Amino acid sequence: MDARFRAALLPSMWVGIVLAIAHPAAAQSSPTIDYNRQIRPILSDSCFKCHGPDATHRQGGLRLDVPDAPLQPSDSGTAAIVPGKPDESELVRRVLSTDPDEVMPPPDSDRQLKPEQEELLKTWIAQGARFQTHWSFVPPQRPPLPAVKNTAWPRNPIDSFILARLEAEGLQPTREADRTTLVRRLTLDLTGLPPTLAEVDAFLADTSDQAYEQLVDRLLANPHFGERLALDWLDAARFGDTHGFHIDSGRDMTRWREWVIDAFNNNKPFDQFTVEQLAGDLLPNATLEQKLATGFNRNHMINFEGGAIPQEYHNAYIVDRVNTTGAVWLGLTVACVQCHDHKYDPISQKEFYQLYAFFHNVPENGLDGSKGNAAPLIRVPSAEQQRKGDELAAAIKDVESQLAGPMPDKDGLTAKLAELKEAQAALDKQIPTSMVMQEMAQPRDTFVLVRGQYDKFGEKVTSGVPAFLPPLPEGSPNNRLGLAQWLVAPSHPLTARVTVNRYWQMIFGTGLVKTAEDFGSQGERPSHPELLDWLAVEFQTPVKSPLTGVEHGWNVKALVKLMVMSAAYRQSSAVTPELLAKDPENRLLARGPRHRLPAEFIRDQALAVSGLLNDRIGGPSVSPYQPPGIWEELASRADGKNWTAQEYSQSHGPDLYRRSMYTFWKRTAPPPSLVTFDAPDRETCVVRRARTNTPLQALVLMNDPTYVEAARKLAERMLTQGGATTEDRLAFAFRLATARPPRDRELEVLKTVLQRQQEIYRQNTEAAIRLLGVGEASRDDQLDAAELAAWTMVASAILNLDETLTKG
């Protein structure tokens, strides 16, 4: 452990040791209070705002977030805490006071303590007031696997930790889910798409002991795996197809998006993934791909509004980079620190601007982007464009050498050279660019900005990291490359924990730390802290690749495989009323994960089961159906035609049916059907999406042209591929959507729906024609319009089933 980091821990360790010796009777009189689990949340919620890290706004000279300060006299002359003596502790007196002028927290703060919290504080002080360093700021150590009674249940170490907690709570795990549920759950989780009937049948037919693991391996190797993991990363990277702000014109970062997909498919180690995105341009002999990767920190919004102040927006871009780095790798909320010291976590305003200094040396303009991508940028030809460019360059060189030789056919060669150069110029215009990070030869000066004001300079600072965390690794440069290396250094307590927590969130629906964006004092404690630490250490431990035979740590595919191979993941999601009452959010994991699918999965699933999906990977963004006038309402400027992305131009043909992650993302008007299902606006970094259920979602699924058209094409599949009988056709569609056959009662309900719709549309052919006219996909004219319309409504009902929209 680094000396500075070790020294930071010593005060709390010695306080605990000394106080335990001084007050042995108090320590033994009742169960020992755990500071991090029971006391810190009380102090953080109710006290740290006025008595925490923020020195500027600290009240009464009292600081409660560090171990020694509360033991010293405050401005009042009394010590807040007298270890072992709660009756002599000013903290207890003020908390228990009934005088509105004395009681703490003040009545107007709306943070009054509950009686049980008051008793915890008294007992903790009686036991010696042992402080602890916040759990997430201590480097994780691999804990031993806990002993369990039911030794037959665990399939891997994850299960030992889960089961130990369940047994301590008097609970038992749920039975394993049926194989049909498992193949659908796995396929959705690892590709974002539903399994085909052939894939379901193949898995059900394979009764070998290795069948499940072989399915996992196939899905990890599926190229759609990269798309699935990239989707969450696009949220974190605030990826968009427009600049944001008032004009919100277009940009093109699609080559960076392809880099992310490829990185996940190639299982690029997460430490390398981190370094290349934060500082790929600073690596020795950086490749084009490594420079392209740095687009991560150019995905922020950019402004070029007339009359705007360049320095103000340049500052906003750098603040965004610090905030994003804080959320993605540190799991800390740092946005408030641009104006003042953090009120809950040990990050000072000066340290915020030391982090800011790492990102302050990019040769960029505060106002830019009116013509598309903003400098600095690079040209990123596709493989085919690179091949053609090389061929043209070689041909031009050859002609020029001939012209320089003896007795050339000057006229013919000159004409040929002009033709080749014209083709080269035309090709150059087609090659896309991508915004990247670069370093200035002469770094800018960086200052603390008073109250975060862009033009109010305070103390001059240089790049550095917060003092409560380890220093930069020895030998690392004090620039973005050093920062990236610091984030993935073995001594860093946060990055591995934060990262494995997000993958747990992806697989199980909720992170072991529910507040994936906040591992600080105000964040939730982990539901299974030992498991989180075990996973963090395991994630960094080298694992041999089955493809290359090379060992490397930070192995994302190995981590995901470990999670989905666990018995905890394979449980049925069925829940009893008793278990639901005891653990409504399934934090104890006594049952399998079950929650509504993300927005993109819902649309992609509808396209897949209808046969419409265009599963091409990569490429430019596309514009599927959306209600008219949304963009135009926002862009009602007389000079709007001077910029791109002001009027919505719907895609046609196969582009209409591409996966939702390729939908054109306009920040001021993000795709409405996806936003309705809680997709973010991508204006800022998001590492945990909300998950809601609203009537608007049902209206989208029943009326949006995407879903109406998908229902029609699914109905056509039912009538042409589903079999000869009504029962067979209904079962065919039901299996496409849910992977399982319908039960008898479900079949009867669907048959009733079909009969009613047949009656309606046989009496109203015009309504049938209107329904079948929704969407650009051609209609099968061989099918009776009224009959197809009726089956379309049945297909719509199936696409709207809770089970269809849920990972169960």
C-alpha positions in Angstrom: 0.0 0.0 0.0 1.2 3.5 -0.8 2.7 5.4 2.2 0.4 8.4 1.8 -2.7 6.2 1.5 -1.5 4.1 4.5 -1.0 7.2 6.5 -4.6 8.4 5.7 -5.9 5.2 7.3 -3.9 5.2 10.4 -5.8 7.9 12.4 -9.1 5.9 12.2 -7.3 2.7 13.0 -5.6 4.1 16.1 -8.7 5.9 17.4 -10.6 2.6 17.3 -7.8 0.7 19.1 -7.3 3.3 21.8 -11.0 3.8 22.4 -11.6 0.0 22.6 -8.9 -0.3 25.2 -10.2 2.7 27.2 -13.8 1.6 27.3 -13.9 -2.3 27.3 -17.1 -2.5 29.3 -19.1 -0.3 26.9 -17.8 -2.3 24.0 -19.0 -5.6 25.5 -22.4 -4.5 26.9 -24.3 -4.8 23.6 -23.7 -5.9 20.0 -20.9 -3.8 18.5 -22.2 -1.0 16.4 -20.8 -1.0 12.8 -19.9 2.6 12.0 -20.0 2.3 8.2 -23.3 0.3 8.2 -25.2 2.0 11.0 -23.6 5.4 12.0 -22.1 6.9 8.9 -25.5 6.9 7.0 -27.1 8.8 9.9 -24.3 11.4 10.1 -24.2 11.7 6.3 -27.9 12.2 5.8 -28.4 14.5 8.7 -25.1 16.2 9.7 -22.5 16.3 7.0 -24.2 19.0 5.0 -23.2 21.5 7.8 -20.5 19.5 9.6 -18.8 17.6 6.8 -16.0 18.0 4.3 -17.1 21.4 3.0 -15.0 23.8 5.0 -16.5 27.0 3.5 -20.0 26.2 4.8 -19.1 24.2 7.9 -21.1 25.4 11.0 -19.8 25.9 14.5 -16.3 24.7 13.7 -17.6 21.2 14.0 -16.6 18.4 11.6 -18.1 15.0 12.0 -16.8 13.1 8.9 -13.2 12.5 10.3 -12.3 10.6 13.5 -10.3 13.2 15.4 -12.3 16.4 14.9 -15.4 15.5 16.9 -13.2 14.7 19.9 -11.8 18.2 20.0 -13.6 21.3 21.4 -15.7 23.0 18.8 -16.5 26.8 18.7 -18.8 26.3 21.7 -15.8 25.0 23.8 -17.3 21.5 24.2 -16.4 18.3 22.4 -19.2 16.8 20.3 -18.1 13.3 21.2 -16.6 12.0 24.5 -15.9 8.4 23.8 -17.5 6.0 26.2 -19.6 8.8 27.8 -22.7 9.6 25.8 -24.1 11.7 28.6 -21.2 14.1 28.4 -21.2 14.3 24.6 -22.5 17.5 23.2 -23.7 15.6 20.1 -26.1 13.5 22.1 -27.3 16.5 24.1 -28.1 18.5 21.0 -29.8 15.5 19.2 -32.0 14.8 22.2 -32.8 18.4 23.0 -36.4 19.6 22.8 -35.4 23.3 22.6 -35.9 24.3 18.9 -33.0 26.7 19.2 -30.7 23.9 20.5 -31.8 20.7 18.8 -29.8 19.2 16.0 -30.5 18.8 13.1 -32.5 22.1 13.2 -36.3 21.8 12.8 -36.3 23.6 9.5 -33.8 21.1 8.0 -36.4 18.3 7.8 -33.7 15.9 8.8 -34.8 15.0 12.4 -33.5 11.7 13.7 -35.8 8.8 14.5 -35.7 7.4 18.1 -33.9 4.3 17.0 -31.2 6.4 15.3 -30.7 8.4 18.5 -30.2 5.2 20.4 -27.7 4.0 17.9 -25.6 7.1 18.3 -25.7 6.8 22.1 -24.7 3.2 22.0 -22.0 3.8 19.5 -20.5 6.6 21.7 -20.8 4.3 24.7 -18.9 1.6 22.9 -16.0 4.1 22.2 -17.2 5.9 19.1 -15.0 3.9 16.7 -14.8 5.6 13.3 -14.0 3.7 10.1 -12.8 4.8 6.7 -15.7 4.8 4.3 -16.0 1.2 2.9 -15.5 2.1 -0.8 -12.3 4.1 -0.1 -10.4 1.1 1.1 -8.9 -1.2 -1.6 -10.9 -4.4 -1.9 -9.3 -7.6 -0.6 -10.5 -11.1 -1.6 -12.6 -12.4 1.3 -12.8 -16.1 2.0 -15.9 -17.9 0.8 -18.5 -18.0 3.5 -19.6 -21.4 4.9 -23.2 -22.4 4.0 -25.5 -25.2 5.2 -26.9 -26.1 1.8 -23.6 -27.1 0.2 -25.3 -28.6 -2.8 -26.7 -25.4 -4.2 -23.7 -23.2 -5.0 -22.4 -23.5 -8.6 -19.6 -21.0 -8.2 -18.3 -18.6 -5.6 -21.0 -16.0 -6.2 -23.6 -18.5 -4.9 -21.7 -19.0 -1.6 -22.0 -15.3 -0.8 -25.7 -15.1 -1.9 -26.7 -18.3 0.0 -24.9 -17.3 3.2 -26.9 -14.1 3.3 -30.2 -15.9 2.6 -29.5 -18.4 5.3 -28.7 -15.6 7.7 -32.1 -14.1 6.8 -33.9 -17.4 7.3 -34.6 -17.7 3.5 -33.8 -20.3 0.9 -33.2 -19.9 -2.9 -35.9 -20.5 -5.4 -35.9 -23.5 -7.7 -34.0 -23.3 -11.0 -36.0 -21.7 -13.8 -37.2 -24.0 -16.6 -34.9 -24.3 -19.6 -37.2 -22.3 -21.9 -37.0 -19.3 -19.5 -33.3 -19.7 -19.2 -32.6 -19.6 -22.9 -34.7 -16.5 -23.3 -33.3 -14.8 -20.3 -29.7 -15.5 -21.4 -30.2 -14.5 -25.0 -31.8 -11.2 -24.0 -29.2 -10.4 -21.4 -26.2 -11.2 -23.7 -27.4 -10.0 -27.1 -30.4 -7.7 -26.4 -32.5 -9.9 -28.8 -34.9 -12.8 -28.3 -33.8 -16.3 -29.2 -35.2 -17.7 -32.4 -37.4 -20.8 -32.3 -34.5 -22.8 -33.7 -32.2 -21.7 -30.9 -34.8 -22.5 -28.3 -35.5 -25.9 -29.8 -31.7 -26.7 -30.1 -31.2 -25.8 -26.4 -34.2 -27.9 -25.3 -33.0 -30.8 -27.3 -29.5 -30.7 -25.8 -29.7 -32.7 -22.6 -26.0 -32.8 -21.9 -24.5 -31.4 -18.7 -22.6 -28.9 -20.8 -25.6 -27.5 -22.7 -26.1 -24.4 -20.5 -22.4 -23.4 -20.5 -22.1 -24.0 -24.3 -25.1 -21.7 -24.8 -23.4 -19.1 -22.7 -20.2 -19.4 -24.7 -22.1 -19.2 -28.0 -23.8 -16.0 -26.9 -20.6 -14.4 -25.6 -19.1 -15.1 -29.0 -22.2 -13.7 -30.9 -21.3 -10.3 -32.5 -24.6 -8.9 -31.1 -22.9 -9.3 -27.6 -20.8 -6.2 -28.4 -23.9 -4.2 -29.3 -25.6 -5.2 -26.1 -22.8 -4.0 -23.9 -22.1 -1.0 -26.0 -25.7 0.2 -25.4 -25.0 0.9 -21.7 -21.7 2.4 -22.5 -23.3 4.9 -24.9 -25.4 6.1 -22.0 -22.3 6.5 -19.8 -20.4 8.2 -22.6 -23.4 10.6 -23.4 -23.3 9.6 -27.0 -25.5 11.6 -29.4 -25.8 12.5 -33.0 -26.2 16.2 -32.4 -24.3 18.8 -30.4 -27.2 19.8 -28.1 -27.8 23.4 -26.8 -30.1 25.7 -28.7 -29.4 24.8 -32.4 -28.6 21.2 -31.7 -27.1 20.5 -35.2 -25.6 17.3 -36.3 -22.3 15.6 -35.6 -20.9 12.2 -36.6 -19.4 10.0 -34.0 -20.5 6.7 -35.5 -17.0 5.4 -36.0 -16.4 5.8 -32.3 -19.6 3.8 -31.6 -18.2 1.0 -33.9 -15.0 1.1 -31.9 -16.9 0.4 -28.7 -18.8 -2.5 -30.2 -15.7 -4.0 -31.6 -13.9 -3.6 -28.3 -16.6 -5.5 -26.4 -16.7 -8.2 -29.1 -12.9 -8.6 -29.0 -13.0 -8.7 -25.2 -10.6 -5.8 -24.9 -9.4 -5.9 -21.3 -11.3 -3.2 -19.4 -8.1 -1.5 -18.1 -6.9 -1.2 -21.7 -10.4 -0.1 -22.7 -10.2 2.6 -20.1 -6.7 3.8 -21.0 -7.4 4.0 -24.8 -10.6 6.0 -24.3 -9.1 8.5 -21.8 -5.6 8.8 -23.3 -5.2 6.6 -26.4 -3.6 9.6 -28.2 -0.8 9.7 -25.6 0.2 6.1 -25.9 3.6 5.5 -27.6 3.1 5.3 -31.4 -0.6 5.6 -31.0 -2.6 3.9 -33.7 -5.5 5.4 -35.6 -7.9 3.1 -33.5 -6.4 4.3 -30.2 -6.8 7.9 -31.2 -10.4 7.2 -32.4 -11.1 5.7 -28.9 -10.5 9.1 -27.2 -13.8 10.3 -28.7 -15.3 9.2 -25.4 -14.5 12.6 -24.0 -15.6 14.5 -27.1 -19.2 13.1 -26.8 -20.2 16.0 -24.6 -22.5 18.8 -25.9 -20.9 21.6 -27.9 -22.3 25.1 -28.5 -21.7 27.7 -31.2 -24.6 30.1 -30.4 -24.1 33.6 -31.6 -23.3 35.9 -28.7 -22.2 33.1 -26.4 -19.0 33.4 -24.6 -16.3 30.9 -25.7 -14.6 30.7 -22.4 -17.9 29.9 -20.6 -18.6 26.9 -22.8 -15.1 25.7 -22.9 -15.3 25.5 -19.2 -18.6 23.6 -19.4 -17.0 21.0 -21.6 -14.1 20.3 -19.2 -16.5 20.2 -16.2 -18.5 17.6 -18.0 -15.4 15.5 -18.6 -14.6 15.6 -14.9 -18.2 14.8 -13.9 -18.3 11.9 -16.4 -15.0 10.5 -15.2 -16.2 10.7 -11.6 -19.4 8.8 -12.4 -18.0 6.2 -14.8 -14.8 5.2 -13.0 -15.0 6.5 -9.5 -18.7 6.1 -8.9 -18.8 9.5 -7.2 -20.9 12.6 -7.6 -18.5 15.4 -8.1 -20.6 18.0 -10.0 -21.2 20.1 -6.9 -17.4 20.4 -6.2 -16.9 22.8 -9.1 -18.5 25.4 -6.8 -17.5 24.3 -3.3 -16.0 21.5 -1.3 -18.1 18.3 -1.4 -20.6 18.3 1.5 -20.5 14.5 2.1 -17.3 13.1 0.5 -13.6 14.1 1.1 -13.2 16.0 -2.2 -12.2 19.6 -2.1 -12.9 22.2 -4.7 -9.2 22.5 -5.3 -9.0 18.8 -6.0 -11.9 19.1 -8.5 -9.8 21.6 -10.5 -6.7 19.4 -10.2 -8.8 16.8 -12.0 -10.0 19.5 -14.4 -6.4 20.3 -15.3 -6.0 16.9 -16.8 -8.6 17.8 -19.5 -7.7 21.4 -19.9 -5.0 20.9 -22.5 -7.1 20.0 -25.6 -6.7 22.4 -28.6 -10.4 23.1 -28.9 -12.6 26.1 -29.1 -15.4 27.1 -26.8 -17.7 27.7 -29.7 -17.4 25.3 -32.6 -19.3 22.6 -34.5 -21.4 24.7 -36.8 -20.2 22.6 -39.8 -20.5 19.3 -38.0 -17.6 17.7 -36.0 -15.5 20.2 -34.0 -11.7 20.2 -33.9 -9.6 18.4 -33.0 -10.7 15.5 -35.2 -9.3 12.8 -37.4 -10.2 11.1 -40.6 -11.4 7.5 -40.1 -11.8 5.6 -43.4 -13.5 2.3 -43.4 -11.5 -0.8 -44.5 -12.9 -0.5 -48.0 -12.2 3.2 -48.2 -8.6 2.6 -47.0 -8.1 -0.1 -49.6 -9.4 2.2 -52.4 -7.3 5.0 -51.1 -4.1 2.9 -51.1 -4.8 1.7 -54.6 -5.4 5.3 -55.9 -2.2 6.5 -54.1 -0.2 3.7 -55.7 -1.6 4.4 -59.1 -0.9 8.1 -58.9 2.7 7.4 -57.8 3.1 5.1 -60.7 1.8 7.6 -63.3 4.0 10.4 -61.8 7.0 8.2 -62.1 6.2 7.4 -65.8 5.8 11.1 -66.5 9.3 11.7 -65.0 10.8 9.0 -67.2 12.1 9.1 -70.7 9.8 9.7 -73.7 6.5 9.7 -71.8 3.1 9.8 -73.5 2.6 13.1 -71.9 -0.9 13.9 -72.9 -2.3 10.5 -72.1 -0.5 10.2 -68.8 -1.5 13.7 -67.8 -5.1 13.0 -68.5 -4.9 9.7 -66.5 -3.2 11.5 -63.6 -6.0 14.1 -63.5 -8.6 11.4 -63.5 -6.9 9.5 -60.7 -6.6 12.7 -58.6 -10.2 13.5 -59.2 -11.2 10.1 -57.9 -8.9 10.5 -54.9 -10.5 13.9 -54.1 -14.0 12.3 -54.4 -13.0 9.5 -52.1 -11.5 11.9 -49.6 -14.9 13.8 -49.3 -16.6 10.5 -48.4 -14.3 9.6 -45.6 -15.9 10.4 -42.3 -14.2 12.2 -39.4 -14.4 11.6 -35.7 -13.8 14.0 -32.8 -10.8 13.1 -30.6 -8.7 14.3 -27.8 -5.3 15.8 -28.4 -2.7 17.4 -26.1 -1.4 21.0 -26.6 2.4 21.5 -26.8 2.1 24.3 -24.2 -0.4 23.4 -21.4 -3.0 26.0 -20.4 -2.8 27.4 -16.8 -5.6 26.1 -14.6 -7.2 27.9 -11.6 -9.8 27.1 -9.0 -12.9 28.9 -10.3 -14.5 30.9 -7.6 -18.1 29.5 -7.1 -17.6 27.7 -10.4 -17.7 31.0 -12.3 -15.7 30.5 -15.6 -14.0 34.0 -15.3 -13.4 34.2 -11.6 -9.9 32.9 -11.1 -8.7 31.7 -7.7 -5.7 29.7 -6.7 -3.5 28.3 -9.5 -3.4 24.5 -9.6 -1.7 21.7 -11.5 -3.1 18.3 -12.4 -3.5 15.9 -9.5 -5.8 13.4 -7.9 -7.8 13.6 -4.6 -5.7 13.1 -1.5 -8.0 10.5 0.1 -7.2 8.2 -2.8 -3.8 6.7 -3.8 -1.4 8.9 -5.7 -0.6 8.5 -9.4 1.4 5.2 -9.9 5.1 5.6 -9.7 6.6 6.6 -13.1 3.2 7.6 -14.6 3.2 10.9 -16.4 1.1 13.7 -14.8 -1.3 13.9 -17.8 -4.4 12.1 -19.1 -2.3 8.9 -19.6 -1.2 9.0 -16.0 -4.8 9.6 -14.9 -6.0 6.6 -16.9 -3.3 4.4 -15.5 -4.2 5.6 -12.0 -7.8 4.6 -12.4 -6.9 1.0 -13.2 -3.9 0.7 -10.8 -4.2 -2.3 -8.4 -4.2 0.1 -5.4 -7.2 2.0 -6.6 -10.2 1.2 -4.4 -13.1 2.3 -6.7 -12.7 1.5 -10.4 -13.0 -2.3 -10.2 -15.8 -2.2 -7.6 -17.8 0.4 -9.7 -17.3 -1.5 -12.9 -18.3 -5.0 -11.6 -21.3 -3.3 -9.9 -22.6 -2.0 -13.3 -22.2 -5.4 -14.9 -24.1 -6.9 -12.0 -26.8 -4.2 -12.6 -26.9 -5.2 -16.2 -27.4 -8.9 -15.4 -29.5 -8.8 -12.3 -31.4 -5.5 -12.8 -30.1 -3.8 -9.7 -26.4 -3.3 -8.7 -25.0 -4.8 -5.5 -24.7 -1.1 -4.8 -28.1 0.2 -5.9 -26.8 3.7 -6.4 -24.4 2.8 -9.2 -23.6 6.5 -9.7 -22.7 7.1 -6.0 -20.3 5.0 -4.0 -19.8 7.9 -1.6 -21.3 8.6 1.8 -24.8 9.4 0.4 -24.9 6.2 -1.7 -26.4 2.9 -0.6 -24.2 0.4 1.1 -23.7 -2.9 -0.9 -26.3 -5.5 -0.3 -23.5 -8.1 -0.3 -20.2 -6.2 0.5 -18.0 -9.3 0.6 -19.3 -10.5 -2.7 -18.7 -7.0 -4.3 -15.1 -7.1 -3.0 -14.6 -10.7 -4.2 -15.8 -9.8 -7.7 -13.7 -6.7 -7.8 -10.5 -8.7 -7.0 -11.6 -11.5 -9.3 -12.2 -9.1 -12.2 -8.6 -7.8 -12.0 -7.1 -11.3 -11.7 -5.6 -12.6 -15.0 -7.7 -15.3 -16.8 -6.6 -17.3 -19.8 -8.6 -16.6 -22.9 -10.0 -19.8 -24.5 -9.5 -18.2 -27.9 -6.0 -16.8 -27.7 -4.6 -18.7 -24.7 -3.3 -15.3 -23.4 -3.9 -14.4 -19.8 -5.2 -11.0 -18.9 -7.1 -9.4 -16.1 -10.1 -7.0 -16.4 -11.8 -9.7 -18.5 -15.3 -8.5 -19.2 -16.5 -11.7 -20.9 -15.1 -13.9 -18.0 -16.9 -11.6 -15.5 -20.2 -11.8 -17.3 -19.9 -15.5 -17.7 -19.3 -16.0 -14.0 -22.5 -14.1 -13.2 -24.7 -15.9 -15.6 -23.3 -19.3 -14.7 -24.3 -18.8 -11.1 -27.2 -20.7 -9.5 -28.4 -17.3 -8.3 -28.9 -16.1 -11.9 -30.6 -19.4 -12.9 -33.3 -19.2 -10.3 -37.0 -18.9 -11.2 -38.3 -15.4 -10.8 -41.6 -16.7 -9.3 -42.2 -15.1 -5.9 -44.5 -15.9 -3.0 -46.4 -13.1 -1.2 -44.3 -13.7 1.9 -41.0 -13.3 0.0 -42.3 -10.3 -1.9 -43.2 -8.6 1.4 -39.8 -9.3 2.9 -37.7 -8.4 -0.1 -39.8 -6.5 -2.7 -36.8 -5.3 -4.7 -35.1 -8.8 -4.7 -31.9 -7.4 -3.1 -31.3 -10.6 -1.3 -31.6 -12.6 -4.5 -33.8 -15.4 -3.2 -35.3 -15.5 -6.7 -34.2 -14.9 -10.2 -34.1 -11.5 -11.9 -37.4 -10.2 -13.4 -37.9 -6.7 -14.7 -39.2 -4.8 -17.8 -36.9 -4.8 -20.7 -34.9 -1.6 -21.7 -36.5 0.6 -24.3 -34.2 -0.6 -27.1 -34.8 -4.3 -26.4 -38.6 -3.8 -26.6 -38.4 -2.3 -30.1 -35.7 -4.7 -31.3 -37.7 -7.7 -30.0 -40.8 -6.6 -31.9 -38.8 -6.2 -35.1 -37.1 -9.6 -34.6 -40.2 -11.7 -34.0 -42.0 -10.0 -36.9 -39.1 -10.8 -39.3 -38.4 -7.1 -40.0 -35.2 -6.7 -38.1 -32.1 -5.6 -40.1 -29.3 -6.9 -37.9 -26.4 -5.2 -39.7 -23.8 -4.2 -37.1 -22.2 -0.7 -37.2 -22.8 2.0 -39.7 -24.4 5.4 -39.6 -27.4 6.4 -37.5 -30.9 6.0 -38.9 -34.2 7.7 -38.5 -37.2 5.3 -37.9 -40.8 6.3 -37.5 -41.6 9.1 -35.1 -44.5 11.6 -34.8 -44.2 14.5 -37.3 -43.2 18.0 -36.3 -41.2 17.3 -33.1 -37.8 18.5 -34.4 -39.4 21.3 -36.5 -41.2 22.7 -33.4 -37.8 23.1 -31.7 -36.0 24.4 -34.7 -38.4 27.1 -35.9 -35.7 29.5 -37.0 -35.7 31.5 -40.2 -32.1 30.4 -40.8 -32.6 26.8 -39.7 -31.6 25.4 -43.1 -28.1 26.6 -42.5 -27.5 23.6 -40.1 -28.1 19.9 -40.2 -30.6 17.9 -38.0 -33.2 20.7 -38.0 -35.9 18.8 -39.9 -36.6 15.1 -39.4 -36.0 13.0 -42.5 -37.3 9.5 -42.0 -35.3 6.6 -43.2 -36.7 4.1 -45.7 -36.1 0.5 -46.7 -33.9 -1.7 -44.5 -32.7 1.3 -42.5 -36.2 1.6 -41.0 -35.7 -1.7 -39.2 -32.2 -1.4 -37.8 -31.5 -2.0 -34.1 -32.6 0.8 -31.9 -29.1 1.6 -30.7 -28.5 3.0 -34.2 -31.4 5.4 -33.9 -30.4 9.1 -34.6 -30.1 10.7 -31.2 -31.1 14.4 -31.2 -30.4 15.6 -27.7 -33.1 18.3 -27.4 -35.6 15.8 -28.9 -34.4 12.2 -28.3 -36.4 9.4 -29.9 -39.9 9.7 -28.3 -40.8 6.1 -28.3 -37.5 5.2 -26.6 -37.7 8.0 -24.1 -41.2 6.8 -23.1 -39.5 3.6 -21.9 -36.9 5.6 -19.9 -34.1 6.0 -22.4 -32.0 9.1 -21.3 -31.6 12.3 -23.3 -27.8 11.7 -23.4 -27.1 15.3 -22.6 -25.0 14.1 -19.6 -23.6 10.8 -18.4 -26.1 8.2 -17.1 -24.9 5.0 -15.5 -28.3 3.9 -14.1 -31.5 4.3 -16.1 -34.8 4.8 -14.4 -37.3 2.0 -14.8 -41.0 3.0 -14.9 -44.4 1.6 -15.9 -46.8 4.2 -17.3 -50.0 4.2 -19.4 -48.0 6.1 -22.1 -45.9 3.0 -22.7 -49.1 0.9 -23.5 -50.2 3.6 -25.9 -46.9 3.5 -27.7 -47.0 -0.3 -28.0 -50.6 -0.2 -29.4 -50.3 2.8 -31.7 -46.7 3.6 -32.7 -46.3 2.6 -36.4 -43.3 0.5 -35.5 -45.4 -1.8 -33.3 -48.5 -1.7 -35.6 -46.3 -2.7 -38.6 -44.5 -5.3 -36.5 -47.8 -6.8 -35.5 -48.9 -7.0 -39.1 -45.8 -8.7 -40.2 -46.0 -11.1 -37.3 -49.6 -11.9 -38.3 -48.4 -12.7 -41.8 -45.8 -15.1 -40.3 -48.5 -16.7 -38.2 -50.7 -17.2 -41.3 -47.9 -18.4 -43.6 -45.5 -20.1 -41.3 -47.4 -20.9 -38.2 -49.3 -24.1 -39.3 -52.7 -25.0 -40.5 -54.8 -24.6 -37.4 -55.7 -21.6 -35.3 -54.1 -23.2 -32.3 -50.8 -23.8 -34.1 -50.7 -20.3 -35.4 -51.3 -18.7 -32.0 -48.8 -21.0 -30.3 -46.2 -20.1 -33.0 -46.5 -16.4 -32.3 -46.6 -16.9 -28.6 -43.4 -18.9 -28.7 -41.7 -16.3 -30.9 -42.5 -13.6 -28.3 -42.0 -15.5 -25.0 -40.1 -18.6 -26.1 -42.6 -20.9 -24.4 -45.9 -22.5 -25.7 -49.1 -20.9 -24.4 -51.1 -22.7 -21.7 -54.6 -23.9 -22.5 -56.3 -20.9 -20.8 -54.1 -18.5 -22.6 -54.9 -20.1 -25.9 -58.6 -19.7 -25.2 -58.2 -16.0 -24.4 -56.3 -15.4 -27.6 -58.9 -17.4 -29.7 -61.6 -15.2 -28.2 -59.7 -12.1 -29.1 -59.3 -13.4 -32.7 -63.0 -14.2 -33.1 -64.0 -10.7 -31.9 -61.6 -9.0 -34.3 -62.7 -11.2 -37.2 -66.3 -10.1 -36.6 -65.2 -6.5 -36.5 -63.1 -6.4 -39.6 -65.4 -8.6 -41.7 -68.0 -5.9 -41.2 -65.6 -3.0 -41.8 -63.2 -3.7 -44.6 -62.1 -0.1 -44.9 -60.9 -0.2 -41.3 -59.0 -3.4 -42.1 -57.3 -1.7 -45.1 -56.3 1.3 -43.0 -54.8 -0.9 -40.3 -52.8 -2.9 -42.9 -51.6 0.3 -44.5 -49.6 1.4 -41.5 -45.8 1.1 -42.2 -43.7 0.9 -45.3 -43.2 -2.9 -45.4 -45.1 -4.4 -48.2 -48.3 -6.3 -47.4 -48.9 -9.9 -48.5 -51.8 -9.4 -50.9 -52.5 -13.1 -51.1 -54.0 -12.9 -47.6 -57.6 -11.7 -47.1 -57.5 -8.1 -45.7 -60.1 -8.7 -43.0 -58.5 -11.9 -41.8 -55.0 -10.4 -41.8 -56.3 -7.4 -39.8 -57.9 -9.6 -37.2 -54.7 -11.6 -36.8 -52.7 -8.3 -36.6 -54.7 -7.3 -33.6 -54.0 -10.7 -32.0 -50.3 -10.3 -32.7 -50.5 -6.8 -31.2 -52.0 -8.3 -28.0 -49.1 -10.8 -27.9 -46.5 -8.1 -28.3 -48.2 -6.2 -25.5 -48.1 -9.1 -23.0 -46.3 -8.3 -19.7 -44.3 -11.5 -20.2 -43.2 -10.3 -23.7 -42.0 -7.0 -22.3 -40.3 -8.6 -19.3 -37.1 -10.5 -18.7 -38.4 -13.3 -16.4 
